[in-house]
Amino acid sequence: MNVQVIEAKTGRLLATYPIVLSGLNYVPSEQEYFAQAWRCAVGDKLVDVAHRDQYVLRSFAEQ
């Protein structure tokens, strides 16, 4: 699943991450994908970790 990290105030797209989560007999939730994308954005220093509420995470299927 691809997850976009968007600055809520401006609507500016900060990053798009292709997130792959899998396991035997396991279907990850959308929130797990978002959590992994958030960790990536924090690691890339694109977001302020103390202000998670200032960002929107949006998933989309690859076309």
Backbone torsions as a table, in degrees:
resi	resn	phi	psi	omega
1	MET	NA	140.5	174.7
2	ASN	-95.2	137.5	-179.7
3	VAL	-127.0	127.6	176.9
4	GLN	-96.1	141.0	174.2
5	VAL	-109.7	120.4	-172.4
6	ILE	-124.0	135.9	174.1
7	GLU	-74.6	117.6	-172.8
8	ALA	-62.7	-42.1	-174.9
9	LYS	-63.2	-41.3	-175.3
10	THR	-105.3	-17.0	-175.8
11	GLY	77.7	9.5	-177.0
12	ARG	-75.9	130.1	176.4
13	LEU	-75.3	121.2	-179.0
14	LEU	-93.5	-37.0	-178.1
15	ALA	-165.8	157.7	170.2
16	THR	-127.0	125.0	-178.6
17	TYR	-117.2	129.3	170.8
18	PRO	-83.5	113.0	-175.8
19	ILE	-106.1	129.3	177.9
20	VAL	-121.1	117.8	175.9
21	LEU	-127.1	133.9	179.6
22	SER	-157.4	167.1	177.0
23	GLY	-177.4	164.6	178.3
24	LEU	-65.8	127.8	178.2
25	ASN	52.1	40.6	-175.9
26	TYR	-135.2	129.7	176.1
27	VAL	-119.6	110.4	-178.2
28	PRO	-66.5	150.5	176.6
29	SER	-83.2	162.8	177.6
30	GLU	-61.1	-35.6	179.4
31	GLN	-63.6	-32.6	176.9
32	GLU	-67.8	-38.7	175.1
33	TYR	-63.2	-44.3	179.9
34	PHE	-63.1	-41.2	179.9
35	ALA	-61.8	-41.2	179.4
36	GLN	-67.9	-41.0	177.8
37	ALA	-63.3	-39.3	177.9
38	TRP	-61.9	-44.4	178.2
39	ARG	-60.7	-38.7	177.4
40	CYS	-63.9	-45.2	-179.2
41	ALA	-64.4	-38.3	176.6
42	VAL	-64.9	-45.8	179.5
43	GLY	-61.7	-33.9	178.0
44	ASP	-83.5	-0.6	180.0
45	LYS	59.1	39.4	179.0
46	LEU	-96.1	-16.7	-175.9
47	VAL	-130.6	161.7	175.1
48	ASP	-93.5	108.9	-174.1
49	VAL	-58.4	-26.8	-178.7
50	ALA	-79.5	-7.6	-175.4
51	HIS	-131.3	57.7	-178.9
52	ARG	-58.5	-30.2	-177.9
53	ASP	-69.0	-9.7	-179.9
54	GLN	-91.3	8.1	-177.2
55	TYR	-132.0	150.8	177.3
56	VAL	-117.0	134.7	173.6
57	LEU	-110.7	132.0	-175.7
58	ARG	-133.0	133.5	178.7
59	SER	-99.7	154.0	173.8
60	PHE	-154.3	149.4	178.0
61	ALA	-82.9	145.1	177.8
62	GLU	-69.6	142.9	-177.0
63	GLN	-110.3	NA	NA
